[in-house]
Amino acid sequence: MACAQIPNHIEGYGQAFIVSEEQKLDWGVMLFLFGLPGCLPTLENYSMELHNVMIQLMKLIAKNLGTDPEKLLSFFEDEIQGIKLNYYPPCPEASKVLGASPHSDTTALTLLLQVNEVEGLQFNRNQKWVPVKPIPNAFIINIGDVLEILSNGEYKSVVHRAVVNPEKERLSIASFHCQKMGTQIGPLEDLVQTNKALYKTLPIEEFRRLKMTSKLDGKFMINKDRF
């Protein structure tokens, strides 16, 4: 298959974060692409507009944190952006499978578009799973682990999952926004001048390596990196 995944990479067609033959797989079909800059025109335009939305959100987040917006934005000028197309087919025994196992995103922000009106996304709130009703043409914004680390815990990444429907297919498109290569992931300096740093600082390359060698399991990256 021309777009099959390369071992230890997430780009392409298939499932990622598989670490053993005994691991239970999610019920879904995924195609993961890296955007910015070398895409087909339509995808490239979509990718750039997503980038612009992310930048505006980061400006608001920086203002709310009381930190320098330019410092925060400097991490994302040449961001790592991934686009994932999710197809969850109907499953006759939907109660026995998951479309996506519980996890937090190992990103700064995730912009999710629920393409059709079939429910499936659920957030964990106070140890309960809360369904998210799709709103036509609206994005859901997920806080990821990277932003939790950068904000020194002021913004918390959220654990979520996808359930499947016994009769209807579900489609969604997620874009993942993370720091550019060659940067360090850690609490912003001006947020730890008077407060203790709650997270380690490590290179983005090491963060990605840890991500690719672990299965999806709650906030697994935060648990690896927190002091």
C-alpha beads as a LAMMPS data file, in Angstrom:
LAMMPS data file: protein, C-alpha beads

227 atoms
226 bonds

1 atom types
1 bond types

-500.0 500.0 xlo xhi
-500.0 500.0 ylo yhi
-500.0 500.0 zlo zhi

Masses

1 110.0

Atoms # bond

1 1 1 0.000 0.000 0.000
2 1 1 1.499 3.346 -1.080
3 1 1 0.437 5.180 2.097
4 1 1 1.102 2.415 4.624
5 1 1 2.841 3.455 7.832
6 1 1 6.594 3.129 8.175
7 1 1 7.581 1.276 11.383
8 1 1 7.872 3.629 14.389
9 1 1 6.132 6.461 12.502
10 1 1 2.526 7.650 12.682
11 1 1 2.139 9.130 9.194
12 1 1 0.154 6.978 6.785
13 1 1 -2.746 4.537 6.879
14 1 1 -3.204 2.318 9.927
15 1 1 -3.041 2.446 13.715
16 1 1 -0.176 3.877 15.757
17 1 1 1.071 3.392 19.318
18 1 1 1.042 -0.403 19.037
19 1 1 3.657 -1.861 21.360
20 1 1 2.737 -5.571 21.542
21 1 1 0.881 -8.292 19.644
22 1 1 -1.401 -8.808 22.660
23 1 1 -2.540 -5.170 22.693
24 1 1 -6.255 -4.589 22.067
25 1 1 -6.703 -2.341 19.015
26 1 1 -9.215 0.460 18.537
27 1 1 -12.232 0.022 16.235
28 1 1 -11.513 2.531 13.497
29 1 1 -9.654 3.348 10.312
30 1 1 -7.131 6.188 10.458
31 1 1 -5.087 8.146 7.917
32 1 1 -2.509 10.474 9.467
33 1 1 -0.787 13.186 7.406
34 1 1 1.772 15.840 8.251
35 1 1 0.726 19.234 6.911
36 1 1 2.749 22.415 6.372
37 1 1 4.115 22.971 3.855
38 1 1 4.218 20.312 1.106
39 1 1 0.548 19.439 0.599
40 1 1 -1.871 19.385 -2.278
41 1 1 -3.454 22.852 -2.764
42 1 1 -6.757 22.153 -0.995
43 1 1 -5.121 20.416 1.936
44 1 1 -2.403 23.065 2.076
45 1 1 -4.987 25.865 2.275
46 1 1 -6.869 23.996 4.991
47 1 1 -3.616 23.368 6.839
48 1 1 -2.615 27.054 6.719
49 1 1 -6.012 28.220 7.953
50 1 1 -5.795 25.771 10.847
51 1 1 -2.363 27.209 11.635
52 1 1 -3.833 30.731 11.674
53 1 1 -6.598 29.668 14.061
54 1 1 -4.023 28.043 16.334
55 1 1 -1.926 31.247 16.383
56 1 1 -4.931 33.355 17.403
57 1 1 -5.789 30.902 20.169
58 1 1 -2.193 30.961 21.424
59 1 1 -2.281 34.764 21.617
60 1 1 -5.364 34.589 23.825
61 1 1 -3.804 31.870 25.971
62 1 1 -0.619 33.929 26.440
63 1 1 -2.693 36.945 27.464
64 1 1 -4.606 34.856 29.983
65 1 1 -1.353 33.454 31.410
66 1 1 0.166 36.923 31.663
67 1 1 3.166 35.830 29.614
68 1 1 4.857 37.323 26.553
69 1 1 2.796 36.314 23.478
70 1 1 5.815 36.514 21.179
71 1 1 7.764 34.112 23.381
72 1 1 4.946 31.557 23.300
73 1 1 4.356 32.016 19.571
74 1 1 8.057 31.566 18.809
75 1 1 7.645 27.848 19.574
76 1 1 4.999 27.484 16.858
77 1 1 6.217 29.610 13.922
78 1 1 7.371 26.462 12.110
79 1 1 5.156 24.115 14.047
80 1 1 4.784 20.377 13.675
81 1 1 1.249 19.951 12.356
82 1 1 -0.451 16.644 11.767
83 1 1 -3.862 15.991 10.244
84 1 1 -5.688 12.776 11.041
85 1 1 -8.771 11.518 9.213
86 1 1 -10.827 9.158 11.369
87 1 1 -13.443 6.729 10.096
88 1 1 -15.327 4.660 12.670
89 1 1 -17.510 2.048 10.922
90 1 1 -20.650 0.696 12.591
91 1 1 -19.964 -2.128 15.026
92 1 1 -22.685 -4.668 15.912
93 1 1 -21.115 -5.114 19.363
94 1 1 -20.302 -1.476 19.998
95 1 1 -20.297 -1.874 23.783
96 1 1 -17.304 -4.222 23.559
97 1 1 -14.937 -1.962 21.597
98 1 1 -13.631 1.609 21.515
99 1 1 -12.978 3.802 18.512
100 1 1 -10.106 5.459 20.376
101 1 1 -8.736 4.386 23.749
102 1 1 -8.722 6.928 26.617
103 1 1 -5.816 9.355 26.213
104 1 1 -4.746 12.966 26.302
105 1 1 -3.207 14.476 23.177
106 1 1 0.576 14.850 23.172
107 1 1 0.214 18.229 21.454
108 1 1 -0.194 21.869 22.423
109 1 1 -3.632 22.185 20.828
110 1 1 -5.874 19.857 18.846
111 1 1 -8.594 21.229 16.574
112 1 1 -11.265 18.597 15.962
113 1 1 -13.995 18.798 13.346
114 1 1 -16.810 16.271 13.778
115 1 1 -17.809 15.718 10.152
116 1 1 -21.203 14.096 10.634
117 1 1 -23.773 14.275 13.421
118 1 1 -23.064 10.909 15.029
119 1 1 -21.945 11.191 18.652
120 1 1 -18.800 9.400 19.721
121 1 1 -16.378 11.796 21.411
122 1 1 -16.406 11.671 25.211
123 1 1 -14.420 13.626 27.814
124 1 1 -13.511 12.339 31.250
125 1 1 -14.887 14.700 33.880
126 1 1 -14.838 13.788 37.575
127 1 1 -14.248 10.123 36.692
128 1 1 -17.304 10.059 34.415
129 1 1 -17.487 9.977 30.616
130 1 1 -19.369 12.976 29.228
131 1 1 -20.535 12.793 25.572
132 1 1 -19.941 15.756 23.257
133 1 1 -22.816 16.514 20.911
134 1 1 -21.541 17.442 17.421
135 1 1 -22.199 21.044 16.345
136 1 1 -22.213 21.489 12.547
137 1 1 -19.187 23.381 11.176
138 1 1 -17.709 23.947 14.640
139 1 1 -14.297 22.995 15.974
140 1 1 -13.675 21.382 19.334
141 1 1 -10.440 22.676 20.884
142 1 1 -8.508 20.184 23.001
143 1 1 -5.744 21.272 25.348
144 1 1 -2.800 18.895 24.932
145 1 1 0.058 17.766 27.155
146 1 1 2.549 20.202 25.597
147 1 1 0.428 23.214 26.557
148 1 1 -0.050 21.814 30.062
149 1 1 3.739 21.646 30.399
150 1 1 4.374 25.081 28.838
151 1 1 1.776 26.684 31.123
152 1 1 3.200 24.858 34.170
153 1 1 -0.172 23.260 34.790
154 1 1 -2.360 26.358 34.425
155 1 1 -3.996 24.708 31.414
156 1 1 -4.732 21.005 31.866
157 1 1 -4.818 18.474 29.070
158 1 1 -8.016 16.451 29.029
159 1 1 -8.453 12.693 28.790
160 1 1 -10.927 11.705 26.096
161 1 1 -11.990 8.682 24.090
162 1 1 -14.164 7.748 21.108
163 1 1 -16.990 5.230 21.277
164 1 1 -18.613 3.678 18.218
165 1 1 -22.193 3.337 17.050
166 1 1 -23.871 -0.030 16.345
167 1 1 -25.713 1.300 13.281
168 1 1 -24.058 4.477 11.980
169 1 1 -20.595 5.405 10.801
170 1 1 -18.773 8.345 12.348
171 1 1 -16.204 10.611 10.728
172 1 1 -13.932 13.276 12.170
173 1 1 -10.854 15.274 11.169
174 1 1 -8.312 16.233 13.813
175 1 1 -5.381 18.603 13.419
176 1 1 -2.569 18.372 15.955
177 1 1 -0.342 21.366 16.689
178 1 1 2.986 20.933 18.450
179 1 1 6.257 22.798 18.926
180 1 1 8.765 23.084 16.108
181 1 1 11.820 20.858 16.033
182 1 1 14.950 22.036 17.819
183 1 1 13.058 23.510 20.778
184 1 1 12.760 22.511 24.417
185 1 1 9.473 21.462 26.022
186 1 1 9.232 22.816 29.551
187 1 1 7.446 25.460 31.645
188 1 1 7.805 28.993 30.261
189 1 1 10.528 30.840 32.154
190 1 1 8.391 33.753 33.328
191 1 1 5.832 31.325 34.799
192 1 1 8.362 29.694 37.145
193 1 1 10.148 32.778 38.477
194 1 1 8.022 32.721 41.633
195 1 1 6.507 29.239 41.315
196 1 1 8.093 25.793 41.291
197 1 1 8.434 24.126 37.909
198 1 1 6.072 21.144 37.930
199 1 1 7.456 19.514 34.794
200 1 1 10.811 18.568 33.354
201 1 1 12.334 20.331 30.383
202 1 1 13.427 18.098 27.527
203 1 1 14.068 18.383 23.778
204 1 1 11.077 18.041 21.473
205 1 1 12.901 15.195 19.737
206 1 1 13.061 13.206 22.991
207 1 1 9.422 13.974 23.711
208 1 1 8.458 12.583 20.297
209 1 1 10.601 9.485 20.849
210 1 1 8.852 8.757 24.144
211 1 1 5.502 9.297 22.454
212 1 1 6.225 6.851 19.637
213 1 1 7.381 4.071 21.981
214 1 1 4.305 4.146 24.234
215 1 1 0.720 3.040 23.779
216 1 1 -2.193 5.402 24.363
217 1 1 -2.958 5.231 28.073
218 1 1 -4.531 8.260 29.742
219 1 1 -2.049 11.101 30.349
220 1 1 0.935 8.807 29.839
221 1 1 3.303 11.510 28.570
222 1 1 2.592 13.820 31.499
223 1 1 3.233 10.947 33.897
224 1 1 6.601 10.297 32.225
225 1 1 7.747 13.915 32.357
226 1 1 6.362 15.349 35.584
227 1 1 8.675 15.843 38.552

Bonds

1 1 1 2
2 1 2 3
3 1 3 4
4 1 4 5
5 1 5 6
6 1 6 7
7 1 7 8
8 1 8 9
9 1 9 10
10 1 10 11
11 1 11 12
12 1 12 13
13 1 13 14
14 1 14 15
15 1 15 16
16 1 16 17
17 1 17 18
18 1 18 19
19 1 19 20
20 1 20 21
21 1 21 22
22 1 22 23
23 1 23 24
24 1 24 25
25 1 25 26
26 1 26 27
27 1 27 28
28 1 28 29
29 1 29 30
30 1 30 31
31 1 31 32
32 1 32 33
33 1 33 34
34 1 34 35
35 1 35 36
36 1 36 37
37 1 37 38
38 1 38 39
39 1 39 40
40 1 40 41
41 1 41 42
42 1 42 43
43 1 43 44
44 1 44 45
45 1 45 46
46 1 46 47
47 1 47 48
48 1 48 49
49 1 49 50
50 1 50 51
51 1 51 52
52 1 52 53
53 1 53 54
54 1 54 55
55 1 55 56
56 1 56 57
57 1 57 58
58 1 58 59
59 1 59 60
60 1 60 61
61 1 61 62
62 1 62 63
63 1 63 64
64 1 64 65
65 1 65 66
66 1 66 67
67 1 67 68
68 1 68 69
69 1 69 70
70 1 70 71
71 1 71 72
72 1 72 73
73 1 73 74
74 1 74 75
75 1 75 76
76 1 76 77
77 1 77 78
78 1 78 79
79 1 79 80
80 1 80 81
81 1 81 82
82 1 82 83
83 1 83 84
84 1 84 85
85 1 85 86
86 1 86 87
87 1 87 88
88 1 88 89
89 1 89 90
90 1 90 91
91 1 91 92
92 1 92 93
93 1 93 94
94 1 94 95
95 1 95 96
96 1 96 97
97 1 97 98
98 1 98 99
99 1 99 100
100 1 100 101
101 1 101 102
102 1 102 103
103 1 103 104
104 1 104 105
105 1 105 106
106 1 106 107
107 1 107 108
108 1 108 109
109 1 109 110
110 1 110 111
111 1 111 112
112 1 112 113
113 1 113 114
114 1 114 115
115 1 115 116
116 1 116 117
117 1 117 118
118 1 118 119
119 1 119 120
120 1 120 121
121 1 121 122
122 1 122 123
123 1 123 124
124 1 124 125
125 1 125 126
126 1 126 127
127 1 127 128
128 1 128 129
129 1 129 130
130 1 130 131
131 1 131 132
132 1 132 133
133 1 133 134
134 1 134 135
135 1 135 136
136 1 136 137
137 1 137 138
138 1 138 139
139 1 139 140
140 1 140 141
141 1 141 142
142 1 142 143
143 1 143 144
144 1 144 145
145 1 145 146
146 1 146 147
147 1 147 148
148 1 148 149
149 1 149 150
150 1 150 151
151 1 151 152
152 1 152 153
153 1 153 154
154 1 154 155
155 1 155 156
156 1 156 157
157 1 157 158
158 1 158 159
159 1 159 160
160 1 160 161
161 1 161 162
162 1 162 163
163 1 163 164
164 1 164 165
165 1 165 166
166 1 166 167
167 1 167 168
168 1 168 169
169 1 169 170
170 1 170 171
171 1 171 172
172 1 172 173
173 1 173 174
174 1 174 175
175 1 175 176
176 1 176 177
177 1 177 178
178 1 178 179
179 1 179 180
180 1 180 181
181 1 181 182
182 1 182 183
183 1 183 184
184 1 184 185
185 1 185 186
186 1 186 187
187 1 187 188
188 1 188 189
189 1 189 190
190 1 190 191
191 1 191 192
192 1 192 193
193 1 193 194
194 1 194 195
195 1 195 196
196 1 196 197
197 1 197 198
198 1 198 199
199 1 199 200
200 1 200 201
201 1 201 202
202 1 202 203
203 1 203 204
204 1 204 205
205 1 205 206
206 1 206 207
207 1 207 208
208 1 208 209
209 1 209 210
210 1 210 211
211 1 211 212
212 1 212 213
213 1 213 214
214 1 214 215
215 1 215 216
216 1 216 217
217 1 217 218
218 1 218 219
219 1 219 220
220 1 220 221
221 1 221 222
222 1 222 223
223 1 223 224
224 1 224 225
225 1 225 226
226 1 226 227
